[in-house]
Amino acid sequence: MKYILKPNEVRIADSTAIIEYKIPSEILMENAARSVAEKIKTIIDDKKSNDKRILILCGSGNNGGDGFAVARQLCDEFDITVMWIGSVDKMTPETFQNYLVLQNLLIKTHKLETEYEINSLDFDYPIIIDALIGVGGSEILRGLVVNIMEKLNSIQTAKIAVDVPTGLNAENGIAHSLCFKADYTITMFAIKTGMLLNQGPEMCGEISVGYLGAPNKIANSLSKVHILEDQDINTLLPIRKRVSSKFDNGKLLVIAGSSSMPGAAALVSNAAIKSGAGLVYLMTPRVHSHLFPEVIPIELAKDGEHINTSEIDRIIEFAQNMDAIAIGPGLGKNLFTSLIVERIIKDIPNRVSIVFDADAITPELLNFPLRENIVLTPHIGEFSKLSSIPRSIVAEQHYLLAKEWAEKLNCTILLKHIPTVISNGDLSYWNIYGNPIMATAGSGDVLTGIIAAFLAQGLDGITSASLGAFIHSKSGDYFLENISHFGFSASNLIDYLPNAIPQQ
């Protein structure tokens, strides 16, 4: 599992390492520089370049200190030039010490002091390393840094950022228009939230985490944002007892579909049975011909294209004995949907877990107390309508809003965006996997079925939603990597679910 930190949490981690664990700040800087240098050597080896020139751009803060130390680490094997801005007077003791070492080693070091000087210098190096401004910076740039970024933007070369690209807000991923656009970012302690949000992924390129010689438990204990990895999956998947039957592995009711959209109901149900639910019942006004034979269909009376409201009592009575319910895909925005959502919240026992998706994400959800085993799965447009927050704000701040509204509604929210954010109001999981071919009709219906199956098998809300999102995305990634970037449909996500699970 990856543990993601906000900038203020990084500062706490630094202080904890220095004060509580008595690790000198000089050692942390030295280890950071060693990690960066080792990664740079690997990058250069992969490029098989004979040009050994490297330009390192440094500020006078601790990020600049990392850059000075990197220069020393690399000076025996490469032709290093260091250009820096700022003031010696503002350097921390460890930054100043590394600066002095460069003078003693006679490494080419040049202080940049004017715009004219920057414009006249040759920055055309095969490798440029950005150690100007670290995690404490933002998307606001001033002074000579702006001139340097303008110069760098015109140069096509391999670019490496130390900790955070200059001009990127490490918390929210908002970037200055001249932000250093790195091919590689080597960050410290943990990936920062802003590297995965908004413009962050584009500015950071390939991200790796440097080793500081401080215990991992420091960052892990501070992090409230986690990312699942392959090795987490088999520990989270529901455990099936050796002696068990279909009745022991979860009874799920799917309420979905309409005469014009029966496929949505089939996708939810098929994904659920393929994800391990013991029994899957589908209540729908029209059964799609591609519904798996393992799913038990119950055809309901229609009012036009949609389920007739006269069926509500029957549905509620049947749902009482389920372990989980999935409702919404293909139902349509109509009176039945509003009434059934309200009745499910009011009349279904709290022990029954529920996924509300698509058309079932209605204003009625705001009128009743929810609970952690209720999962809402809106995309940003649906969330905007539910919350009355403009879509543009939801898109930019979805990682904050998912957490805020999960806490407010006392439920689990999976907010579909890049990255997808799953939160119960305290802990959040971010899903960074998946790819553009998955942006197709029915993909969200499959996700709902996977999550509902995990809920039916007894997993809690945030585990079901985060694990479901991960496996859903990894299935899509498997198709892209092993089949094609063309010819994909949502049904393929169901077909390749087993390939998303690493072998034990």
ZAMI-848451 format. One record per residue (C-alpha): residue number from 0; residue in one letter; x, y, z. Coordinates in nm, 3 decimals, always signed. Layout:
R_n_res_px_py_pz
R_NUM_A_X_Y_Z
...
END
This chain:
R_n_res_px_py_pz
R_0_M_+0.000_+0.000_+0.000
R_1_K_+0.120_+0.350_-0.081
R_2_Y_+0.076_+0.623_+0.177
R_3_I_+0.022_+0.973_+0.038
R_4_L_+0.105_+1.290_+0.235
R_5_K_-0.006_+1.652_+0.224
R_6_P_+0.274_+1.914_+0.252
R_7_N_+0.194_+1.993_+0.616
R_8_E_+0.214_+1.621_+0.696
R_9_V_+0.559_+1.610_+0.533
R_10_R_+0.676_+1.884_+0.766
R_11_I_+0.544_+1.687_+1.062
R_12_A_+0.722_+1.376_+0.933
R_13_D_+1.050_+1.568_+0.906
R_14_S_+1.012_+1.702_+1.260
R_15_T_+0.924_+1.357_+1.394
R_16_A_+1.233_+1.202_+1.237
R_17_I_+1.459_+1.476_+1.374
R_18_I_+1.307_+1.534_+1.718
R_19_E_+1.151_+1.202_+1.818
R_20_Y_+1.390_+0.961_+1.644
R_21_K_+1.699_+1.185_+1.679
R_22_I_+1.793_+1.153_+1.310
R_23_P_+2.001_+1.463_+1.229
R_24_S_+1.867_+1.678_+0.947
R_25_E_+2.208_+1.650_+0.777
R_26_I_+2.161_+1.272_+0.751
R_27_L_+1.812_+1.313_+0.606
R_28_M_+1.947_+1.552_+0.342
R_29_E_+2.240_+1.322_+0.265
R_30_N_+2.014_+1.019_+0.224
R_31_A_+1.777_+1.221_+0.005
R_32_A_+2.066_+1.324_-0.218
R_33_R_+2.197_+0.969_-0.240
R_34_S_+1.853_+0.840_-0.345
R_35_V_+1.820_+1.110_-0.609
R_36_A_+2.170_+1.046_-0.741
R_37_E_+2.111_+0.672_-0.771
R_38_K_+1.788_+0.730_-0.963
R_39_I_+1.959_+0.979_-1.194
R_40_K_+2.231_+0.727_-1.273
R_41_T_+1.965_+0.470_-1.361
R_42_I_+1.788_+0.719_-1.590
R_43_I_+2.113_+0.807_-1.767
R_44_D_+2.208_+0.440_-1.804
R_45_D_+1.870_+0.369_-1.963
R_46_K_+1.924_+0.652_-2.211
R_47_K_+2.267_+0.514_-2.306
R_48_S_+2.397_+0.867_-2.361
R_49_N_+2.767_+0.946_-2.385
R_50_D_+2.709_+1.313_-2.299
R_51_K_+2.797_+1.339_-1.930
R_52_R_+2.692_+1.700_-1.874
R_53_I_+2.430_+1.770_-1.607
R_54_L_+2.285_+2.107_-1.504
R_55_I_+2.149_+2.131_-1.150
R_56_L_+1.936_+2.436_-1.063
R_57_C_+1.918_+2.510_-0.691
R_58_G_+1.744_+2.750_-0.458
R_59_S_+1.878_+2.849_-0.117
R_60_G_+1.624_+2.645_+0.084
R_61_N_+1.644_+2.279_+0.179
R_62_N_+1.544_+2.173_-0.172
R_63_G_+1.849_+2.360_-0.296
R_64_G_+2.052_+2.186_-0.027
R_65_D_+1.939_+1.852_-0.171
R_66_G_+2.054_+1.976_-0.512
R_67_F_+2.397_+2.080_-0.382
R_68_A_+2.439_+1.739_-0.219
R_69_V_+2.330_+1.563_-0.541
R_70_A_+2.600_+1.754_-0.729
R_71_R_+2.863_+1.616_-0.491
R_72_Q_+2.723_+1.263_-0.524
R_73_L_+2.750_+1.277_-0.903
R_74_C_+3.067_+1.478_-0.956
R_75_D_+3.305_+1.181_-0.998
R_76_E_+3.108_+1.031_-1.287
R_77_F_+2.953_+1.334_-1.457
R_78_D_+3.038_+1.687_-1.568
R_79_I_+2.830_+1.887_-1.320
R_80_T_+2.731_+2.252_-1.343
R_81_V_+2.530_+2.410_-1.058
R_82_M_+2.337_+2.734_-1.107
R_83_W_+2.158_+2.876_-0.806
R_84_I_+1.946_+3.167_-0.690
R_85_G_+1.876_+3.320_-0.352
R_86_S_+2.103_+3.419_-0.070
R_87_V_+2.368_+3.249_+0.141
R_88_D_+2.225_+3.434_+0.441
R_89_K_+1.894_+3.249_+0.405
R_90_M_+2.043_+2.900_+0.382
R_91_T_+1.979_+2.650_+0.661
R_92_P_+2.299_+2.515_+0.820
R_93_E_+2.283_+2.185_+0.629
R_94_T_+2.216_+2.363_+0.297
R_95_F_+2.507_+2.602_+0.359
R_96_Q_+2.737_+2.313_+0.448
R_97_N_+2.661_+2.135_+0.120
R_98_Y_+2.709_+2.462_-0.067
R_99_L_+3.055_+2.506_+0.089
R_100_V_+3.154_+2.151_-0.005
R_101_L_+3.092_+2.234_-0.372
R_102_Q_+3.334_+2.526_-0.347
R_103_N_+3.599_+2.303_-0.190
R_104_L_+3.552_+2.040_-0.460
R_105_L_+3.578_+2.307_-0.729
R_106_I_+3.248_+2.200_-0.886
R_107_K_+3.131_+2.462_-1.136
R_108_T_+2.891_+2.680_-0.938
R_109_H_+2.730_+2.998_-1.064
R_110_K_+2.487_+3.230_-0.888
R_111_L_+2.213_+3.371_-1.115
R_112_E_+2.140_+3.735_-1.031
R_113_T_+1.972_+3.906_-1.327
R_114_E_+1.716_+3.834_-1.597
R_115_Y_+1.970_+3.937_-1.861
R_116_E_+2.220_+3.686_-1.728
R_117_I_+1.964_+3.404_-1.738
R_118_N_+1.865_+3.486_-2.094
R_119_S_+2.227_+3.495_-2.209
R_120_L_+2.337_+3.164_-2.053
R_121_D_+2.330_+2.830_-2.233
R_122_F_+2.091_+2.588_-2.058
R_123_D_+2.119_+2.327_-2.331
R_124_Y_+2.226_+2.025_-2.123
R_125_P_+2.119_+1.662_-2.182
R_126_I_+2.001_+1.639_-1.817
R_127_I_+1.851_+1.927_-1.617
R_128_I_+1.771_+1.880_-1.249
R_129_D_+1.525_+2.111_-1.073
R_130_A_+1.606_+2.170_-0.705
R_131_L_+1.481_+2.529_-0.690
R_132_I_+1.169_+2.511_-0.472
R_133_G_+1.052_+2.209_-0.277
R_134_V_+0.734_+2.091_-0.108
R_135_G_+0.680_+2.430_+0.056
R_136_G_+0.630_+2.601_-0.279
R_137_S_+0.309_+2.667_-0.469
R_138_E_+0.176_+2.754_-0.814
R_139_I_+0.277_+3.117_-0.754
R_140_L_+0.620_+3.202_-0.896
R_141_R_+0.804_+3.531_-0.869
R_142_G_+1.131_+3.693_-0.964
R_143_L_+1.415_+3.509_-1.132
R_144_V_+1.240_+3.172_-1.101
R_145_V_+0.992_+3.289_-1.365
R_146_N_+1.278_+3.377_-1.602
R_147_I_+1.443_+3.041_-1.545
R_148_M_+1.118_+2.852_-1.611
R_149_E_+1.064_+3.050_-1.933
R_150_K_+1.410_+2.949_-2.045
R_151_L_+1.361_+2.582_-1.956
R_152_N_+1.025_+2.558_-2.135
R_153_S_+1.199_+2.618_-2.466
R_154_I_+1.449_+2.336_-2.415
R_155_Q_+1.378_+1.976_-2.511
R_156_T_+1.588_+1.761_-2.279
R_157_A_+1.553_+1.510_-1.996
R_158_K_+1.416_+1.694_-1.692
R_159_I_+1.423_+1.566_-1.336
R_160_A_+1.256_+1.730_-1.035
R_161_V_+1.385_+1.684_-0.683
R_162_D_+1.091_+1.636_-0.442
R_163_V_+0.837_+1.856_-0.630
R_164_P_+0.856_+2.035_-0.967
R_165_T_+0.899_+2.409_-0.922
R_166_G_+0.566_+2.582_-0.981
R_167_L_+0.346_+2.291_-0.870
R_168_N_+0.128_+2.317_-0.561
R_169_A_+0.215_+1.997_-0.377
R_170_E_-0.123_+1.987_-0.205
R_171_N_-0.379_+2.046_-0.478
R_172_G_-0.190_+1.988_-0.803
R_173_I_-0.252_+2.337_-0.943
R_174_A_+0.043_+2.441_-1.158
R_175_H_+0.185_+2.772_-1.275
R_176_S_+0.171_+2.809_-1.654
R_177_L_+0.553_+2.791_-1.656
R_178_C_+0.580_+2.502_-1.411
R_179_F_+0.885_+2.280_-1.452
R_180_K_+0.752_+1.990_-1.657
R_181_A_+0.951_+1.693_-1.532
R_182_D_+1.001_+1.363_-1.706
R_183_Y_+1.089_+1.219_-1.365
R_184_T_+1.018_+1.335_-1.011
R_185_I_+1.208_+1.188_-0.718
R_186_T_+1.017_+1.285_-0.406
R_187_M_+1.092_+1.237_-0.035
R_188_F_+0.912_+1.047_+0.243
R_189_A_+0.602_+0.981_+0.029
R_190_I_+0.417_+1.091_-0.283
R_191_K_+0.247_+1.425_-0.221
R_192_T_-0.125_+1.470_-0.285
R_193_G_-0.071_+1.740_-0.548
R_194_M_+0.134_+1.505_-0.764
R_195_L_-0.181_+1.302_-0.835
R_196_L_-0.433_+1.586_-0.870
R_197_N_-0.524_+1.831_-1.146
R_198_Q_-0.205_+1.917_-1.344
R_199_G_+0.018_+1.722_-1.105
R_200_P_+0.055_+1.398_-1.304
R_201_E_+0.141_+1.592_-1.620
R_202_M_+0.405_+1.802_-1.441
R_203_C_+0.566_+1.518_-1.243
R_204_G_+0.612_+1.251_-1.509
R_205_E_+0.733_+0.922_-1.362
R_206_I_+0.730_+0.944_-0.982
R_207_S_+0.959_+0.756_-0.744
R_208_V_+1.010_+0.792_-0.369
R_209_G_+1.360_+0.843_-0.228
R_210_Y_+1.477_+0.664_+0.084
R_211_L_+1.565_+0.895_+0.374
R_212_G_+1.675_+0.639_+0.630
R_213_A_+1.377_+0.724_+0.850
R_214_P_+1.122_+0.459_+0.951
R_215_N_+0.833_+0.415_+0.708
R_216_K_+0.595_+0.412_+1.002
R_217_I_+0.641_+0.790_+1.036
R_218_A_+0.474_+0.864_+0.703
R_219_N_+0.233_+0.573_+0.731
R_220_S_+0.095_+0.691_+1.064
R_221_L_+0.034_+1.043_+0.934
R_222_S_-0.125_+0.951_+0.602
R_223_K_-0.502_+0.971_+0.559
R_224_V_-0.479_+0.894_+0.186
R_225_H_-0.387_+0.545_+0.071
R_226_I_-0.337_+0.380_-0.268
R_227_L_-0.386_+0.007_-0.311
R_228_E_-0.121_-0.203_-0.482
R_229_D_-0.124_-0.557_-0.622
R_230_Q_+0.013_-0.708_-0.303
R_231_D_-0.285_-0.572_-0.107
R_232_I_-0.551_-0.749_-0.309
R_233_N_-0.537_-1.103_-0.181
R_234_T_-0.534_-0.979_+0.179
R_235_L_-0.852_-0.778_+0.119
R_236_L_-1.056_-1.016_-0.095
R_237_P_-1.336_-1.195_+0.091
R_238_I_-1.220_-1.527_+0.235
R_239_R_-1.425_-1.825_+0.123
R_240_K_-1.454_-2.103_+0.379
R_241_R_-1.363_-2.450_+0.264
R_242_V_-1.702_-2.578_+0.376
R_243_S_-1.955_-2.330_+0.240
R_244_S_-2.238_-2.290_-0.007
R_245_K_-2.377_-2.013_-0.223
R_246_F_-2.590_-1.901_+0.072
R_247_D_-2.274_-1.830_+0.273
R_248_N_-2.121_-1.600_+0.012
R_249_G_-2.372_-1.318_-0.001
R_250_K_-2.720_-1.259_-0.136
R_251_L_-2.738_-0.952_-0.359
R_252_L_-3.042_-0.781_-0.507
R_253_V_-2.990_-0.563_-0.815
R_254_I_-3.267_-0.311_-0.891
R_255_A_-3.183_-0.167_-1.229
R_256_G_-3.275_-0.127_-1.593
R_257_S_-3.570_-0.016_-1.801
R_258_S_-3.725_-0.122_-2.129
R_259_S_-3.484_+0.103_-2.318
R_260_M_-3.177_+0.026_-2.102
R_261_P_-3.184_-0.343_-2.001
R_262_G_-2.812_-0.372_-2.066
R_263_A_-2.724_-0.162_-1.761
R_264_A_-2.898_-0.411_-1.534
R_265_A_-2.726_-0.705_-1.702
R_266_L_-2.382_-0.548_-1.664
R_267_V_-2.431_-0.484_-1.291
R_268_S_-2.563_-0.835_-1.231
R_269_N_-2.304_-1.013_-1.445
R_270_A_-2.019_-0.823_-1.280
R_271_A_-2.156_-0.911_-0.936
R_272_I_-2.181_-1.285_-1.001
R_273_K_-1.831_-1.281_-1.155
R_274_S_-1.701_-1.098_-0.844
R_275_G_-1.799_-1.375_-0.608
R_276_A_-2.150_-1.299_-0.482
R_277_G_-2.315_-1.629_-0.388
R_278_L_-2.661_-1.539_-0.522
R_279_V_-2.756_-1.247_-0.744
R_280_Y_-3.121_-1.155_-0.800
R_281_L_-3.218_-0.896_-1.060
R_282_M_-3.544_-0.701_-1.040
R_283_T_-3.601_-0.524_-1.369
R_284_P_-3.883_-0.444_-1.616
R_285_R_-3.701_-0.617_-1.905
R_286_V_-3.441_-0.893_-1.898
R_287_H_-3.152_-0.853_-2.139
R_288_S_-3.065_-1.156_-2.353
R_289_H_-2.700_-1.142_-2.239
R_290_L_-2.780_-1.178_-1.870
R_291_F_-2.566_-1.458_-1.726
R_292_P_-2.769_-1.774_-1.659
R_293_E_-2.634_-1.773_-1.302
R_294_V_-2.831_-1.452_-1.228
R_295_I_-3.190_-1.501_-1.107
R_296_P_-3.418_-1.253_-1.290
R_297_I_-3.747_-1.124_-1.152
R_298_E_-3.937_-0.931_-1.416
R_299_L_-4.144_-0.642_-1.284
R_300_A_-4.453_-0.465_-1.416
R_301_K_-4.388_-0.159_-1.628
R_302_D_-4.524_+0.191_-1.643
R_303_G_-4.418_+0.287_-1.993
R_304_E_-4.046_+0.209_-2.008
R_305_H_-3.989_+0.208_-1.633
R_306_I_-4.078_-0.005_-1.330
R_307_N_-4.433_+0.056_-1.210
R_308_T_-4.462_+0.217_-0.865
R_309_S_-4.707_-0.059_-0.771
R_310_E_-4.406_-0.293_-0.744
R_311_I_-4.237_-0.098_-0.463
R_312_D_-4.386_-0.294_-0.171
R_313_R_-4.293_-0.622_-0.339
R_314_I_-3.936_-0.503_-0.388
R_315_I_-3.900_-0.385_-0.029
R_316_E_-4.036_-0.710_+0.110
R_317_F_-3.797_-0.916_-0.104
R_318_A_-3.499_-0.695_-0.016
R_319_Q_-3.539_-0.752_+0.358
R_320_N_-3.356_-1.085_+0.337
R_321_M_-3.065_-0.968_+0.124
R_322_D_-2.708_-0.900_+0.237
R_323_A_-2.667_-0.614_-0.011
R_324_I_-2.857_-0.411_-0.269
R_325_A_-2.733_-0.236_-0.583
R_326_I_-2.972_+0.017_-0.729
R_327_G_-2.971_+0.277_-1.003
R_328_P_-2.817_+0.191_-1.340
R_329_G_-3.068_+0.229_-1.622
R_330_L_-3.368_+0.303_-1.395
R_331_G_-3.424_+0.652_-1.533
R_332_K_-3.508_+0.971_-1.347
R_333_N_-3.877_+0.918_-1.266
R_334_L_-4.127_+0.886_-0.983
R_335_F_-4.047_+0.519_-0.922
R_336_T_-3.677_+0.593_-0.872
R_337_S_-3.743_+0.872_-0.622
R_338_L_-3.992_+0.662_-0.425
R_339_I_-3.785_+0.342_-0.418
R_340_V_-3.472_+0.527_-0.303
R_341_E_-3.666_+0.681_-0.015
R_342_R_-3.827_+0.349_+0.084
R_343_I_-3.496_+0.161_+0.074
R_344_I_-3.331_+0.413_+0.307
R_345_K_-3.629_+0.413_+0.546
R_346_D_-3.738_+0.049_+0.545
R_347_I_-3.436_-0.172_+0.477
R_348_P_-3.251_-0.300_+0.789
R_349_N_-2.920_-0.131_+0.870
R_350_R_-2.736_-0.463_+0.835
R_351_V_-2.806_-0.458_+0.458
R_352_S_-2.533_-0.282_+0.260
R_353_I_-2.640_-0.066_-0.035
R_354_V_-2.481_+0.085_-0.346
R_355_F_-2.664_+0.384_-0.491
R_356_D_-2.543_+0.455_-0.844
R_357_A_-2.646_+0.653_-1.150
R_358_D_-3.020_+0.734_-1.150
R_359_A_-3.051_+0.636_-0.782
R_360_I_-2.825_+0.924_-0.676
R_361_T_-3.123_+1.149_-0.603
R_362_P_-3.198_+1.440_-0.368
R_363_E_-3.384_+1.196_-0.142
R_364_L_-3.044_+1.074_-0.021
R_365_L_-2.999_+1.408_+0.158
R_366_N_-3.318_+1.372_+0.362
R_367_F_-3.226_+1.070_+0.574
R_368_P_-2.935_+0.958_+0.792
R_369_L_-2.709_+0.721_+0.597
R_370_R_-2.439_+0.485_+0.723
R_371_E_-2.091_+0.361_+0.638
R_372_N_-2.217_+0.050_+0.457
R_373_I_-2.408_+0.270_+0.212
R_374_V_-2.190_+0.356_-0.089
R_375_L_-2.267_+0.640_-0.330
R_376_T_-2.083_+0.623_-0.664
R_377_P_-2.138_+0.954_-0.848
R_378_H_-1.930_+1.098_-1.129
R_379_I_-1.853_+1.469_-1.096
R_380_G_-2.167_+1.575_-1.282
R_381_E_-2.393_+1.368_-1.056
R_382_F_-2.209_+1.491_-0.748
R_383_S_-2.251_+1.850_-0.867
R_384_K_-2.628_+1.805_-0.894
R_385_L_-2.652_+1.628_-0.558
R_386_S_-2.445_+1.887_-0.373
R_387_S_-2.544_+2.199_-0.574
R_388_I_-2.172_+2.275_-0.610
R_389_P_-2.065_+2.392_-0.959
R_390_R_-1.915_+2.116_-1.169
R_391_S_-1.592_+2.313_-1.225
R_392_I_-1.532_+2.334_-0.851
R_393_V_-1.613_+1.966_-0.803
R_394_A_-1.362_+1.877_-1.076
R_395_E_-1.085_+2.080_-0.911
R_396_Q_-1.160_+1.992_-0.548
R_397_H_-1.316_+1.645_-0.573
R_398_Y_-1.059_+1.495_-0.336
R_399_L_-1.170_+1.738_-0.062
R_400_L_-1.542_+1.724_-0.141
R_401_A_-1.564_+1.344_-0.138
R_402_K_-1.420_+1.338_+0.213
R_403_E_-1.628_+1.633_+0.331
R_404_W_-1.958_+1.493_+0.202
R_405_A_-1.887_+1.138_+0.319
R_406_E_-1.845_+1.280_+0.668
R_407_K_-2.150_+1.503_+0.627
R_408_L_-2.376_+1.220_+0.504
R_409_N_-2.216_+0.953_+0.726
R_410_C_-2.162_+0.714_+0.434
R_411_T_-1.896_+0.602_+0.188
R_412_I_-1.855_+0.807_-0.130
R_413_L_-1.674_+0.695_-0.443
R_414_L_-1.633_+1.006_-0.658
R_415_K_-1.534_+0.918_-1.013
R_416_H_-1.265_+1.145_-1.152
R_417_I_-0.887_+1.140_-1.200
R_418_P_-0.798_+0.998_-0.955
R_419_T_-1.114_+0.831_-0.829
R_420_V_-1.151_+0.919_-0.460
R_421_I_-1.316_+0.683_-0.211
R_422_S_-1.376_+0.819_+0.139
R_423_N_-1.571_+0.743_+0.454
R_424_G_-1.510_+1.091_+0.591
R_425_D_-1.195_+0.990_+0.777
R_426_L_-0.980_+0.769_+0.557
R_427_S_-0.955_+0.806_+0.179
R_428_Y_-0.831_+0.573_-0.092
R_429_W_-0.730_+0.713_-0.429
R_430_N_-0.747_+0.489_-0.735
R_431_I_-0.480_+0.598_-0.983
R_432_Y_-0.521_+0.305_-1.223
R_433_G_-0.736_+0.266_-1.533
R_434_N_-0.702_+0.420_-1.878
R_435_P_-0.899_+0.618_-2.139
R_436_I_-1.041_+0.315_-2.324
R_437_M_-1.255_+0.253_-2.014
R_438_A_-1.446_+0.575_-2.077
R_439_T_-1.732_+0.392_-2.246
R_440_A_-2.097_+0.314_-2.185
R_441_G_-2.154_+0.061_-1.909
R_442_S_-1.815_+0.086_-1.741
R_443_G_-1.968_+0.241_-1.429
R_444_D_-2.238_-0.029_-1.418
R_445_V_-1.969_-0.296_-1.399
R_446_L_-1.802_-0.109_-1.112
R_447_T_-2.132_-0.099_-0.922
R_448_G_-2.169_-0.475_-0.959
R_449_I_-1.818_-0.544_-0.831
R_450_I_-1.862_-0.321_-0.525
R_451_A_-2.204_-0.468_-0.448
R_452_A_-2.064_-0.822_-0.465
R_453_F_-1.794_-0.737_-0.210
R_454_L_-2.051_-0.575_+0.019
R_455_A_-2.271_-0.885_-0.006
R_456_Q_-1.973_-1.100_+0.094
R_457_G_-1.927_-0.900_+0.413
R_458_L_-1.663_-0.637_+0.338
R_459_D_-1.722_-0.290_+0.480
R_460_G_-1.811_+0.010_+0.268
R_461_I_-1.473_+0.171_+0.211
R_462_T_-1.296_-0.162_+0.155
R_463_S_-1.559_-0.278_-0.095
R_464_A_-1.549_+0.050_-0.287
R_465_S_-1.171_+0.090_-0.293
R_466_L_-1.105_-0.275_-0.377
R_467_G_-1.380_-0.267_-0.640
R_468_A_-1.236_+0.043_-0.805
R_469_F_-0.888_-0.107_-0.806
R_470_I_-0.988_-0.440_-0.962
R_471_H_-1.220_-0.267_-1.212
R_472_S_-0.933_-0.045_-1.328
R_473_K_-0.678_-0.323_-1.337
R_474_S_-0.910_-0.527_-1.560
R_475_G_-0.919_-0.236_-1.804
R_476_D_-0.542_-0.199_-1.783
R_477_Y_-0.498_-0.569_-1.856
R_478_F_-0.704_-0.535_-2.175
R_479_L_-0.504_-0.233_-2.291
R_480_E_-0.167_-0.393_-2.218
R_481_N_-0.238_-0.742_-2.346
R_482_I_-0.520_-0.721_-2.602
R_483_S_-0.554_-0.385_-2.777
R_484_H_-0.630_-0.015_-2.742
R_485_F_-0.918_-0.076_-2.984
R_486_G_-1.236_-0.283_-2.969
R_487_F_-1.295_-0.249_-2.595
R_488_S_-1.641_-0.257_-2.435
R_489_A_-1.761_-0.261_-2.076
R_490_S_-1.837_-0.632_-2.103
R_491_N_-1.464_-0.690_-2.144
R_492_L_-1.413_-0.560_-1.791
R_493_I_-1.619_-0.853_-1.666
R_494_D_-1.437_-1.099_-1.892
R_495_Y_-1.094_-0.998_-1.764
R_496_L_-1.171_-0.957_-1.393
R_497_P_-0.969_-1.272_-1.307
R_498_N_-0.666_-1.121_-1.482
R_499_A_-0.681_-0.820_-1.252
R_500_I_-0.602_-1.036_-0.950
R_501_P_-0.233_-1.123_-0.898
R_502_Q_-0.166_-1.493_-0.842
R_503_Q_-0.078_-1.587_-0.485
END
